[in-house]
Amino acid sequence: MFAHYAFAPNSLGLCGPGDSEGLRQAMVEGTDIDHLAHLATQFDGAWPYLELIARANGIDDPLDVRVVRAYWHGNELIRRVPMTSVATSLDDRFSRRAGRDVDSLVASAFSGAVVQHSFHVFAVYPWMGLLRAGVLGPPLEVLDRCRIRWGRVESVDTDVALVWSRPLDFDGSRLTLAPERLEEVRYERDADGVVGDLVPGDMVSMHWDWICERLTPSTLAWLRACTRRNMDSVNALGRPGPAMLASS
């Protein structure tokens, strides 16, 4: 499950180790779990959150599927993660690079956010700050591609699917969701059925240009709710996160 969500940005060279083929094999064919675990620890952005979620829930393995799902699209485990722990983690990880700007990161942990991937995308990445500084275009596109988004399959053709989804928009100060549009994303049938054979009408999650998972009504509801919570959180902040780079 971790590979399903981490593969796309890793294959683009954006985060994690230089072994996207190892992630692809884990996702599509299955692979040595020890090797996959080693790769996962090298995602400097995601791994600390997985550790936080596991620790708060008394789970020994940060790659337990419940923990992995909690981070990428949300589930009941995130409710047990104290935001004080998140704030401490952010301070420990970024204070040297962010300096005084780390205060805005810590503040973001107490503004109604939840520990799901979109928190890192909206609050820690520099793109929201660039948007508020008037730099449009690429920052908004990166925010939209990097978050885990959802959509409804319109059609499937071999390794490409057309999906209806709502992209991010920015009104000058706040992130919003725009009306639905069709987008083209990559698709590969997996051996374990996380994606499986897609048909029109299926709801799916997407990361960058890749379909990660076929969503159940419950996982879709969690993803929508967590995304909204974290959008509202960063919209409410007087200052955005610091303009610095951090792995997804």
DRENPA-3360 file (N, C-alpha, C; in nm, 2 decimals, always signed):
BEGIN
1 = MFAHYAFA = +0.08/-0.12/+0.00/+0.00/+0.00/+0.00/+0.09/+0.13/+0.00 ~ +0.20/+0.12/+0.08/+0.29/+0.24/+0.07/+0.34/+0.26/-0.07 ~ +0.38/+0.16/-0.14/+0.43/+0.17/-0.27/+0.33/+0.23/-0.37 ~ +0.20/+0.19/-0.35/+0.10/+0.25/-0.44/+0.09/+0.40/-0.44 ~ +0.11/+0.46/-0.32/+0.10/+0.60/-0.31/+0.24/+0.67/-0.33 ~ +0.35/+0.61/-0.29/+0.48/+0.67/-0.30/+0.54/+0.66/-0.44 ~ +0.50/+0.57/-0.52/+0.56/+0.54/-0.65/+0.57/+0.67/-0.74 ~ +0.46/+0.74/-0.76/+0.45/+0.84/-0.86/+0.55/+0.95/-0.83;
9 = PNSLGLCG = +0.56/+1.02/-0.72/+0.66/+1.12/-0.70/+0.80/+1.07/-0.70 ~ +0.82/+0.94/-0.65/+0.95/+0.89/-0.66/+1.00/+0.86/-0.80 ~ +0.91/+0.82/-0.89/+0.94/+0.80/-1.03/+0.98/+0.93/-1.10 ~ +0.93/+1.04/-1.04/+0.96/+1.17/-1.10/+1.08/+1.23/-1.04 ~ +1.15/+1.16/-0.94/+1.27/+1.21/-0.88/+1.24/+1.32/-0.78 ~ +1.12/+1.32/-0.72/+1.08/+1.43/-0.63/+1.10/+1.39/-0.48 ~ +1.10/+1.27/-0.45/+1.13/+1.23/-0.31/+1.16/+1.08/-0.30 ~ +1.23/+1.05/-0.19/+1.26/+0.91/-0.16/+1.39/+0.87/-0.23;
17 = PGDSEGLR = +1.42/+0.74/-0.22/+1.54/+0.68/-0.28/+1.53/+0.67/-0.43 ~ +1.65/+0.64/-0.49/+1.65/+0.63/-0.64/+1.62/+0.48/-0.68 ~ +1.51/+0.43/-0.64/+1.47/+0.29/-0.67/+1.32/+0.29/-0.70 ~ +1.28/+0.36/-0.80/+1.13/+0.36/-0.83/+1.09/+0.22/-0.89 ~ +1.18/+0.15/-0.95/+1.15/+0.02/-1.00/+1.12/-0.08/-0.89 ~ +1.19/-0.06/-0.78/+1.16/-0.14/-0.66/+1.02/-0.12/-0.60 ~ +0.98/+0.01/-0.60/+0.85/+0.05/-0.56/+0.74/-0.01/-0.66 ~ +0.77/+0.00/-0.79/+0.68/-0.04/-0.89/+0.66/-0.19/-0.87;
25 = QAMVEGTD = +0.76/-0.27/-0.85/+0.75/-0.41/-0.84/+0.67/-0.45/-0.71 ~ +0.69/-0.37/-0.60/+0.61/-0.39/-0.48/+0.46/-0.37/-0.51 ~ +0.43/-0.27/-0.59/+0.30/-0.23/-0.61/+0.23/-0.32/-0.71 ~ +0.30/-0.36/-0.81/+0.23/-0.44/-0.92/+0.25/-0.59/-0.91 ~ +0.37/-0.63/-0.86/+0.41/-0.77/-0.86/+0.42/-0.83/-0.73 ~ +0.45/-0.75/-0.63/+0.48/-0.80/-0.49/+0.64/-0.82/-0.49 ~ +0.70/-0.80/-0.37/+0.84/-0.80/-0.36/+0.88/-0.84/-0.22 ~ +1.01/-0.84/-0.19/+1.07/-0.86/-0.06/+1.02/-0.75/+0.03;
33 = IDHLAHLA = +0.95/-0.78/+0.14/+0.89/-0.68/+0.22/+1.01/-0.61/+0.30 ~ +1.12/-0.68/+0.33/+1.23/-0.61/+0.39/+1.29/-0.50/+0.31 ~ +1.30/-0.53/+0.18/+1.35/-0.43/+0.08/+1.26/-0.31/+0.07 ~ +1.13/-0.34/+0.07/+1.03/-0.23/+0.06/+1.04/-0.14/+0.19 ~ +1.05/-0.21/+0.30/+1.06/-0.13/+0.43/+1.18/-0.04/+0.43 ~ +1.29/-0.09/+0.38/+1.41/-0.01/+0.37/+1.39/+0.11/+0.28 ~ +1.32/+0.09/+0.17/+1.29/+0.20/+0.08/+1.21/+0.31/+0.15 ~ +1.11/+0.26/+0.22/+1.01/+0.35/+0.29/+1.08/+0.44/+0.39;
41 = TQFDGAWP = +1.18/+0.39/+0.46/+1.24/+0.47/+0.56/+1.32/+0.59/+0.50 ~ +1.34/+0.58/+0.37/+1.42/+0.69/+0.31/+1.33/+0.80/+0.25 ~ +1.20/+0.79/+0.28/+1.11/+0.90/+0.24/+1.11/+1.00/+0.36 ~ +1.19/+1.10/+0.36/+1.21/+1.19/+0.48/+1.09/+1.26/+0.52 ~ +0.99/+1.28/+0.43/+0.87/+1.35/+0.46/+0.77/+1.25/+0.52 ~ +0.74/+1.14/+0.45/+0.63/+1.05/+0.50/+0.67/+0.97/+0.62 ~ +0.79/+0.92/+0.63/+0.83/+0.83/+0.73/+0.81/+0.88/+0.87 ~ +0.85/+1.00/+0.91/+0.82/+1.05/+1.04/+0.67/+1.05/+1.08;
49 = YLELIARA = +0.59/+1.08/+0.98/+0.44/+1.08/+1.01/+0.39/+0.94/+1.04 ~ +0.44/+0.84/+0.96/+0.41/+0.70/+0.98/+0.45/+0.66/+1.12 ~ +0.57/+0.70/+1.16/+0.61/+0.67/+1.30/+0.53/+0.73/+1.41 ~ +0.49/+0.86/+1.39/+0.40/+0.93/+1.48/+0.27/+0.86/+1.49 ~ +0.21/+0.82/+1.38/+0.08/+0.76/+1.38/+0.08/+0.62/+1.45 ~ +0.19/+0.54/+1.42/+0.20/+0.41/+1.48/+0.22/+0.42/+1.63 ~ +0.31/+0.51/+1.67/+0.34/+0.52/+1.81/+0.21/+0.57/+1.89 ~ +0.14/+0.66/+1.84/+0.02/+0.71/+1.91/-0.09/+0.60/+1.92;
57 = NGIDDPLD = -0.08/+0.50/+1.83/-0.18/+0.39/+1.84/-0.13/+0.26/+1.89 ~ -0.01/+0.26/+1.94/+0.05/+0.14/+2.00/+0.07/+0.03/+1.90 ~ +0.11/+0.07/+1.78/+0.14/-0.02/+1.67/+0.29/-0.02/+1.64 ~ +0.35/-0.14/+1.65/+0.49/-0.15/+1.64/+0.55/-0.12/+1.50 ~ +0.47/-0.15/+1.39/+0.52/-0.14/+1.26/+0.46/-0.02/+1.19 ~ +0.54/+0.09/+1.15/+0.49/+0.20/+1.08/+0.44/+0.17/+0.94 ~ +0.47/+0.05/+0.89/+0.42/+0.01/+0.76/+0.29/-0.08/+0.78 ~ +0.24/-0.10/+0.90/+0.11/-0.16/+0.91/+0.01/-0.09/+0.82;
65 = VRVVRAYW = -0.07/-0.17/+0.75/-0.15/-0.11/+0.65/-0.25/-0.01/+0.71 ~ -0.29/-0.03/+0.83/-0.38/+0.07/+0.90/-0.31/+0.21/+0.91 ~ -0.18/+0.20/+0.94/-0.10/+0.32/+0.96/-0.08/+0.39/+0.82 ~ -0.04/+0.31/+0.72/-0.02/+0.36/+0.59/-0.14/+0.43/+0.53 ~ -0.26/+0.37/+0.55/-0.38/+0.43/+0.51/-0.41/+0.55/+0.58 ~ -0.38/+0.56/+0.71/-0.41/+0.68/+0.79/-0.33/+0.79/+0.73 ~ -0.21/+0.77/+0.70/-0.13/+0.88/+0.65/-0.17/+0.93/+0.51 ~ -0.20/+0.84/+0.42/-0.22/+0.88/+0.28/-0.36/+0.93/+0.26;
73 = HGNELIRR = -0.47/+0.86/+0.32/-0.60/+0.92/+0.30/-0.68/+0.94/+0.42 ~ -0.63/+0.89/+0.54/-0.69/+0.92/+0.66/-0.78/+0.80/+0.71 ~ -0.78/+0.78/+0.84/-0.87/+0.68/+0.90/-0.88/+0.72/+1.05 ~ -0.94/+0.63/+1.13/-0.96/+0.67/+1.27/-0.83/+0.68/+1.35 ~ -0.72/+0.62/+1.30/-0.60/+0.63/+1.37/-0.55/+0.77/+1.39 ~ -0.58/+0.86/+1.30/-0.52/+1.00/+1.31/-0.58/+1.07/+1.42 ~ -0.70/+1.03/+1.47/-0.77/+1.10/+1.58/-0.69/+1.08/+1.71 ~ -0.60/+0.98/+1.72/-0.53/+0.95/+1.84/-0.38/+1.01/+1.84;
81 = VPMTSVAT = -0.35/+1.09/+1.74/-0.22/+1.15/+1.73/-0.22/+1.29/+1.79 ~ -0.16/+1.31/+1.91/-0.16/+1.44/+1.97/-0.09/+1.54/+1.88 ~ -0.16/+1.66/+1.86/-0.09/+1.76/+1.78/+0.03/+1.82/+1.84 ~ +0.04/+1.80/+1.98/+0.17/+1.84/+2.04/+0.28/+1.76/+1.99 ~ +0.26/+1.63/+1.96/+0.36/+1.55/+1.91/+0.40/+1.59/+1.77 ~ +0.30/+1.63/+1.69/+0.33/+1.68/+1.55/+0.41/+1.80/+1.56 ~ +0.37/+1.90/+1.65/+0.44/+2.02/+1.66/+0.59/+2.00/+1.70 ~ +0.61/+1.91/+1.79/+0.75/+1.88/+1.84/+0.83/+1.82/+1.72;
89 = SLDDRFSR = +0.76/+1.73/+1.65/+0.83/+1.67/+1.53/+0.87/+1.77/+1.43 ~ +0.78/+1.86/+1.40/+0.81/+1.97/+1.30/+0.92/+2.06/+1.35 ~ +0.92/+2.09/+1.48/+1.03/+2.18/+1.53/+1.16/+2.10/+1.53 ~ +1.16/+1.98/+1.56/+1.29/+1.90/+1.56/+1.34/+1.88/+1.42 ~ +1.25/+1.87/+1.32/+1.30/+1.84/+1.18/+1.33/+1.96/+1.10 ~ +1.27/+2.07/+1.13/+1.28/+2.19/+1.04/+1.34/+2.31/+1.10 ~ +1.36/+2.32/+1.24/+1.40/+2.44/+1.30/+1.53/+2.49/+1.24 ~ +1.62/+2.40/+1.22/+1.75/+2.45/+1.17/+1.74/+2.51/+1.03;
97 = RAGRDVDS = +1.65/+2.45/+0.94/+1.64/+2.50/+0.81/+1.55/+2.62/+0.80 ~ +1.44/+2.62/+0.88/+1.34/+2.72/+0.87/+1.36/+2.84/+0.96 ~ +1.45/+2.83/+1.06/+1.47/+2.94/+1.15/+1.35/+2.99/+1.22 ~ +1.33/+3.12/+1.23/+1.21/+3.17/+1.29/+1.08/+3.13/+1.22 ~ +1.09/+3.10/+1.09/+0.97/+3.06/+1.02/+0.91/+2.93/+1.07 ~ +0.99/+2.85/+1.15/+0.93/+2.73/+1.21/+0.81/+2.75/+1.30 ~ +0.80/+2.88/+1.35/+0.68/+2.91/+1.43/+0.55/+2.89/+1.35 ~ +0.55/+2.93/+1.22/+0.43/+2.91/+1.14/+0.40/+2.76/+1.12;
105 = LVASAFSG = +0.50/+2.68/+1.11/+0.48/+2.54/+1.10/+0.42/+2.48/+1.22 ~ +0.47/+2.52/+1.34/+0.42/+2.47/+1.46/+0.27/+2.52/+1.48 ~ +0.25/+2.64/+1.44/+0.11/+2.70/+1.45/+0.01/+2.62/+1.37 ~ +0.06/+2.57/+1.25/-0.03/+2.50/+1.16/-0.08/+2.37/+1.23 ~ +0.00/+2.31/+1.32/-0.04/+2.19/+1.38/-0.15/+2.21/+1.48 ~ -0.18/+2.33/+1.52/-0.28/+2.36/+1.62/-0.40/+2.44/+1.56 ~ -0.41/+2.44/+1.43/-0.51/+2.52/+1.36/-0.62/+2.44/+1.30 ~ -0.64/+2.32/+1.36/-0.75/+2.23/+1.32/-0.70/+2.12/+1.22;
113 = AVVQHSFH = -0.57/+2.12/+1.19/-0.51/+2.02/+1.10/-0.52/+1.88/+1.15 ~ -0.51/+1.78/+1.06/-0.50/+1.64/+1.09/-0.38/+1.58/+1.02 ~ -0.32/+1.47/+1.08/-0.20/+1.42/+1.03/-0.23/+1.32/+0.91 ~ -0.26/+1.38/+0.80/-0.28/+1.31/+0.68/-0.19/+1.39/+0.58 ~ -0.16/+1.32/+0.47/-0.06/+1.37/+0.37/-0.08/+1.52/+0.33 ~ -0.20/+1.56/+0.32/-0.23/+1.70/+0.27/-0.18/+1.80/+0.37 ~ -0.17/+1.76/+0.50/-0.11/+1.85/+0.60/+0.03/+1.89/+0.56 ~ +0.11/+1.79/+0.52/+0.25/+1.82/+0.48/+0.25/+1.90/+0.35;
121 = VFAVYPWM = +0.17/+1.87/+0.26/+0.16/+1.94/+0.13/+0.12/+2.09/+0.15 ~ +0.02/+2.11/+0.22/-0.03/+2.25/+0.24/+0.04/+2.33/+0.34 ~ +0.09/+2.27/+0.45/+0.14/+2.35/+0.56/+0.29/+2.35/+0.56 ~ +0.36/+2.25/+0.51/+0.51/+2.24/+0.52/+0.58/+2.28/+0.39 ~ +0.52/+2.24/+0.28/+0.58/+2.28/+0.16/+0.58/+2.43/+0.14 ~ +0.66/+2.48/+0.05/+0.67/+2.63/+0.03/+0.56/+2.69/-0.06 ~ +0.48/+2.60/-0.12/+0.39/+2.65/-0.23/+0.28/+2.74/-0.19 ~ +0.22/+2.72/-0.07/+0.12/+2.81/-0.02/+0.17/+2.95/+0.00;
129 = GLLRAGVL = +0.30/+2.95/+0.05/+0.36/+3.08/+0.07/+0.39/+3.16/-0.06 ~ +0.43/+3.08/-0.16/+0.45/+3.14/-0.29/+0.32/+3.19/-0.35 ~ +0.21/+3.11/-0.33/+0.08/+3.16/-0.39/+0.04/+3.29/-0.32 ~ +0.06/+3.30/-0.19/+0.02/+3.43/-0.12/+0.11/+3.54/-0.16 ~ +0.23/+3.51/-0.21/+0.32/+3.61/-0.25/+0.29/+3.66/-0.39 ~ +0.19/+3.59/-0.46/+0.16/+3.63/-0.59/+0.21/+3.55/-0.70 ~ +0.28/+3.44/-0.67/+0.34/+3.35/-0.77/+0.24/+3.24/-0.80 ~ +0.17/+3.25/-0.91/+0.07/+3.16/-0.94/+0.12/+3.05/-1.04;
137 = GPPLEVLD = +0.04/+2.97/-1.10/+0.08/+2.87/-1.20/+0.15/+2.75/-1.14 ~ +0.28/+2.74/-1.15/+0.35/+2.62/-1.10/+0.32/+2.59/-0.95 ~ +0.32/+2.68/-0.86/+0.29/+2.65/-0.72/+0.16/+2.58/-0.70 ~ +0.06/+2.63/-0.77/-0.08/+2.58/-0.75/-0.08/+2.44/-0.82 ~ -0.02/+2.42/-0.93/-0.01/+2.29/-0.99/+0.05/+2.19/-0.91 ~ +0.17/+2.22/-0.84/+0.24/+2.13/-0.76/+0.15/+2.09/-0.64 ~ +0.09/+2.19/-0.58/+0.00/+2.16/-0.46/-0.11/+2.06/-0.50 ~ -0.17/+2.08/-0.62/-0.27/+2.00/-0.67/-0.23/+1.86/-0.70;
145 = RCRIRWGR = -0.11/+1.85/-0.77/-0.06/+1.71/-0.80/-0.01/+1.64/-0.68 ~ +0.05/+1.71/-0.59/+0.12/+1.64/-0.48/+0.02/+1.59/-0.37 ~ -0.09/+1.66/-0.35/-0.19/+1.61/-0.26/-0.25/+1.48/-0.31 ~ -0.31/+1.40/-0.23/-0.39/+1.28/-0.27/-0.53/+1.33/-0.31 ~ -0.56/+1.32/-0.44/-0.69/+1.37/-0.48/-0.78/+1.25/-0.52 ~ -0.91/+1.28/-0.53/-1.00/+1.17/-0.57/-1.07/+1.21/-0.70 ~ -1.13/+1.10/-0.77/-1.20/+1.13/-0.89/-1.28/+1.01/-0.93 ~ -1.37/+1.03/-1.03/-1.45/+0.93/-1.08/-1.41/+0.89/-1.22;
153 = VESVDTDV = -1.39/+0.76/-1.25/-1.34/+0.71/-1.38/-1.44/+0.73/-1.48 ~ -1.40/+0.79/-1.59/-1.49/+0.81/-1.71/-1.46/+0.70/-1.81 ~ -1.33/+0.67/-1.83/-1.30/+0.56/-1.93/-1.16/+0.51/-1.90 ~ -1.13/+0.39/-1.95/-1.00/+0.33/-1.93/-0.95/+0.27/-2.07 ~ -0.83/+0.30/-2.10/-0.77/+0.25/-2.23/-0.63/+0.20/-2.20 ~ -0.62/+0.07/-2.18/-0.49/+0.01/-2.16/-0.42/+0.07/-2.03 ~ -0.32/+0.16/-2.05/-0.25/+0.21/-1.93/-0.28/+0.36/-1.90 ~ -0.39/+0.41/-1.96/-0.44/+0.55/-1.93/-0.58/+0.55/-1.90;
161 = ALVWSRPL = -0.62/+0.63/-1.80/-0.76/+0.65/-1.76/-0.80/+0.80/-1.77 ~ -0.92/+0.82/-1.81/-0.98/+0.96/-1.80/-1.06/+0.96/-1.67 ~ -1.03/+1.06/-1.59/-1.10/+1.07/-1.46/-1.15/+1.21/-1.43 ~ -1.28/+1.22/-1.38/-1.34/+1.35/-1.34/-1.29/+1.38/-1.20 ~ -1.23/+1.49/-1.18/-1.18/+1.53/-1.05/-1.19/+1.68/-1.03 ~ -1.19/+1.73/-0.91/-1.19/+1.87/-0.88/-1.05/+1.92/-0.84 ~ -0.99/+2.00/-0.93/-0.86/+2.05/-0.90/-0.86/+2.16/-0.79 ~ -0.75/+2.19/-0.74/-0.73/+2.30/-0.64/-0.74/+2.43/-0.72;
169 = DFDGSRLT = -0.80/+2.53/-0.65/-0.80/+2.67/-0.70/-0.75/+2.76/-0.59 ~ -0.72/+2.88/-0.62/-0.67/+2.98/-0.53/-0.73/+3.12/-0.55 ~ -0.80/+3.17/-0.45/-0.88/+3.30/-0.48/-0.80/+3.42/-0.44 ~ -0.67/+3.41/-0.42/-0.59/+3.52/-0.38/-0.55/+3.52/-0.23 ~ -0.62/+3.44/-0.15/-0.58/+3.42/-0.01/-0.61/+3.28/+0.04 ~ -0.70/+3.21/-0.03/-0.75/+3.08/+0.02/-0.74/+2.97/-0.09 ~ -0.71/+2.85/-0.04/-0.73/+2.74/-0.13/-0.87/+2.70/-0.14 ~ -0.92/+2.66/-0.26/-1.06/+2.61/-0.28/-1.05/+2.50/-0.37;
177 = LAPERLEE = -1.17/+2.43/-0.39/-1.18/+2.33/-0.50/-1.26/+2.38/-0.61 ~ -1.20/+2.37/-0.73/-1.27/+2.42/-0.85/-1.37/+2.31/-0.90 ~ -1.46/+2.35/-0.99/-1.55/+2.25/-1.05/-1.48/+2.13/-1.12 ~ -1.55/+2.02/-1.13/-1.49/+1.90/-1.19/-1.44/+1.93/-1.33 ~ -1.33/+1.85/-1.37/-1.27/+1.85/-1.50/-1.22/+1.72/-1.53 ~ -1.21/+1.68/-1.66/-1.15/+1.56/-1.70/-0.99/+1.57/-1.70 ~ -0.93/+1.47/-1.64/-0.78/+1.46/-1.65/-0.74/+1.32/-1.69 ~ -0.62/+1.32/-1.75/-0.56/+1.19/-1.80/-0.46/+1.15/-1.70;
185 = VRYERDAD = -0.47/+1.02/-1.65/-0.37/+0.97/-1.55/-0.33/+0.83/-1.59 ~ -0.21/+0.80/-1.54/-0.16/+0.66/-1.57/-0.23/+0.56/-1.49 ~ -0.23/+0.44/-1.54/-0.30/+0.33/-1.48/-0.23/+0.20/-1.51 ~ -0.21/+0.12/-1.40/-0.15/-0.01/-1.42/-0.22/-0.11/-1.32 ~ -0.27/-0.22/-1.38/-0.34/-0.32/-1.30/-0.24/-0.38/-1.21 ~ -0.28/-0.40/-1.08/-0.19/-0.46/-0.99/-0.23/-0.60/-0.95 ~ -0.13/-0.68/-0.90/-0.16/-0.82/-0.87/-0.25/-0.84/-0.75 ~ -0.24/-0.74/-0.65/-0.32/-0.76/-0.53/-0.45/-0.70/-0.53;
193 = GVVGDLVP = -0.49/-0.64/-0.64/-0.63/-0.59/-0.65/-0.66/-0.46/-0.58 ~ -0.56/-0.38/-0.54/-0.58/-0.25/-0.48/-0.64/-0.16/-0.59 ~ -0.59/-0.17/-0.71/-0.65/-0.10/-0.82/-0.74/-0.19/-0.90 ~ -0.68/-0.30/-0.94/-0.76/-0.40/-1.02/-0.80/-0.35/-1.16 ~ -0.90/-0.41/-1.21/-0.96/-0.37/-1.34/-1.06/-0.26/-1.32 ~ -1.02/-0.14/-1.36/-1.11/-0.03/-1.34/-1.22/-0.03/-1.45 ~ -1.34/+0.02/-1.41/-1.45/+0.04/-1.50/-1.51/+0.18/-1.48 ~ -1.57/+0.24/-1.58/-1.63/+0.37/-1.56/-1.72/+0.37/-1.44;
201 = GDMVSMHW = -1.71/+0.48/-1.36/-1.79/+0.50/-1.24/-1.71/+0.47/-1.11 ~ -1.60/+0.39/-1.12/-1.51/+0.37/-1.01/-1.46/+0.50/-0.95 ~ -1.45/+0.51/-0.82/-1.39/+0.62/-0.75/-1.24/+0.58/-0.72 ~ -1.15/+0.66/-0.75/-1.01/+0.63/-0.73/-0.93/+0.75/-0.66 ~ -0.82/+0.71/-0.60/-0.73/+0.81/-0.55/-0.61/+0.83/-0.65 ~ -0.56/+0.95/-0.65/-0.45/+0.98/-0.75/-0.34/+1.06/-0.68 ~ -0.22/+1.04/-0.72/-0.10/+1.11/-0.67/-0.02/+1.14/-0.79 ~ +0.01/+1.27/-0.81/+0.06/+1.32/-0.94/-0.02/+1.26/-1.05;
209 = DWICERLT = +0.05/+1.19/-1.15/-0.03/+1.15/-1.26/-0.06/+1.00/-1.26 ~ -0.08/+0.95/-1.13/-0.09/+0.80/-1.11/-0.21/+0.77/-1.03 ~ -0.28/+0.66/-1.07/-0.39/+0.61/-0.99/-0.34/+0.52/-0.89 ~ -0.37/+0.55/-0.76/-0.31/+0.47/-0.65/-0.40/+0.36/-0.60 ~ -0.53/+0.38/-0.60/-0.62/+0.29/-0.53/-0.76/+0.31/-0.58 ~ -0.84/+0.20/-0.58/-0.98/+0.22/-0.60/-1.04/+0.24/-0.46 ~ -1.12/+0.35/-0.44/-1.17/+0.39/-0.31/-1.30/+0.33/-0.28 ~ -1.32/+0.29/-0.16/-1.45/+0.25/-0.10/-1.52/+0.38/-0.06;
217 = PSTLAWLR = -1.65/+0.37/-0.03/-1.72/+0.49/+0.02/-1.65/+0.54/+0.15 ~ -1.61/+0.45/+0.24/-1.55/+0.50/+0.36/-1.41/+0.57/+0.34 ~ -1.33/+0.51/+0.26/-1.20/+0.58/+0.23/-1.21/+0.71/+0.16 ~ -1.31/+0.71/+0.07/-1.34/+0.84/+0.00/-1.38/+0.95/+0.10 ~ -1.47/+0.91/+0.19/-1.52/+1.00/+0.29/-1.40/+1.06/+0.37 ~ -1.31/+0.97/+0.41/-1.20/+1.01/+0.49/-1.11/+1.10/+0.42 ~ -1.08/+1.07/+0.29/-0.99/+1.15/+0.21/-1.05/+1.29/+0.19 ~ -1.18/+1.30/+0.16/-1.24/+1.43/+0.14/-1.24/+1.51/+0.27;
225 = ACTRRNMD = -1.27/+1.45/+0.38/-1.28/+1.52/+0.51/-1.14/+1.57/+0.55 ~ -1.04/+1.48/+0.54/-0.90/+1.53/+0.58/-0.85/+1.64/+0.49 ~ -0.88/+1.63/+0.36/-0.83/+1.74/+0.27/-0.90/+1.87/+0.31 ~ -1.03/+1.86/+0.34/-1.10/+1.98/+0.37/-1.05/+2.04/+0.50 ~ -1.03/+1.95/+0.60/-0.97/+2.00/+0.73/-0.84/+2.07/+0.71 ~ -0.75/+2.01/+0.63/-0.62/+2.07/+0.62/-0.62/+2.19/+0.53 ~ -0.71/+2.20/+0.43/-0.73/+2.32/+0.36/-0.78/+2.44/+0.45 ~ -0.88/+2.41/+0.53/-0.93/+2.51/+0.62/-0.82/+2.55/+0.72;
233 = SVNALGRP = -0.74/+2.46/+0.76/-0.64/+2.49/+0.86/-0.53/+2.59/+0.80 ~ -0.48/+2.56/+0.68/-0.38/+2.65/+0.62/-0.45/+2.78/+0.58 ~ -0.57/+2.78/+0.54/-0.64/+2.90/+0.50/-0.66/+3.00/+0.62 ~ -0.67/+2.94/+0.74/-0.69/+3.02/+0.86/-0.56/+3.08/+0.91 ~ -0.45/+3.03/+0.87/-0.32/+3.08/+0.92/-0.29/+3.22/+0.87 ~ -0.24/+3.31/+0.96/-0.20/+3.44/+0.91/-0.08/+3.44/+0.82 ~ +0.00/+3.34/+0.85/+0.13/+3.33/+0.77/+0.13/+3.19/+0.71 ~ +0.18/+3.17/+0.59/+0.19/+3.03/+0.54/+0.32/+2.97/+0.59;
241 = GPAMLASS = +0.34/+2.84/+0.55/+0.46/+2.77/+0.59/+0.58/+2.83/+0.52 ~ +0.70/+2.81/+0.58/+0.82/+2.87/+0.52/+0.85/+2.82/+0.38 ~ +0.91/+2.90/+0.31/+0.95/+2.87/+0.17/+1.08/+2.78/+0.17 ~ +1.06/+2.65/+0.19/+1.17/+2.56/+0.20/+1.12/+2.43/+0.14 ~ +1.22/+2.35/+0.10/+1.18/+2.22/+0.03/+1.19/+2.11/+0.14 ~ +1.09/+2.02/+0.13/+1.09/+1.90/+0.21/+1.03/+1.78/+0.13 ~ +1.08/+1.66/+0.16/+1.04/+1.55/+0.08/+0.89/+1.51/+0.11 ~ +0.82/+1.46/+0.01/+0.68/+1.42/+0.04/+0.67/+1.29/+0.11;
% end
